[in-house]
Amino acid sequence: MSKKTKVIYQIESETLEQTVRVIFEVLGNTGMEPDSIVLHDGRVLPWNNYAAHQFVGEGRITESEFIEMSLSGN
């Protein structure tokens, strides 16, 4: 049975887009995805790779749509 280690990164950025870009950088270098993102208002967004890609990678959705998709599990 493997043991897992939990790592928490605290990132201070001006925008949610910057935060997601840092997450993509970590993901690209390590292959590890976060479980969630905690917003400045305390809401916890489950990590949604598809929504993050649509928001930052493609620019097809807005920040509010990214948050909505992440919270709804879409």
N, C-alpha and C positions, 0 to 999 in steps of 0.2 A: 504494500500500500504506500503510495507516495504522499509525502507531506507537502502542503502548499504554504507558501509564505505570502503574507498580505503586505503590499506596499501602497502607501498613500502619498500621492503627489499633491502639494498645495501650490497652485499656480495663480498668481495675481496678474490679470491682464485687463486691458481696457474694454475688450469686447469678448463676447462668447465665441465669435469667429476665431479670434486669436487663440483661445483656449483649445478649440477643436483642432486647429492647425498643429498645436503642440502635441496633442494626443495622436494625430496622424504621424507626426515625426517619431514619437516613441513607438507606435505600432509598427512603423516601417523598419525601425532599427532593432526591435526586440521581438516583434510578433505578438506582443501582449496587448490585449484590449482592456480598457477599464470596465468595471461593473457599472459605474454611474458617474455623473457629474453633479456637484452641488452648486446651485446658482447662488448669486449674491443675496437673494431673498430667502434662502434656506430650502427652496424646493430641490428635491433630488430627482434628477432625470436618469432613468436607466439608459445605458449606452445603446444607441441605435446606429450601427455602422451605416446602414442604408440611408437613413435620414441625414446623418452627418455628411456623407458623400454628396447627397443632393444639395445640402446647404452650403458647404465650403468647397467641395470638389467641383461641382457642376454649377453652383449658383442658381439652381432652379427653384429653390424655396427660400422663404424669408426666415429670419431668426424665430419669429413667433410660430411659423409652421413647423420648424425643426423641433421646437419645444413641445408643441402639440402632438406631433408624430411620436416623439420619444416618450411622452407621458401615456399615450394611448397604446403603445406597443406596436404601432404600424411600421 
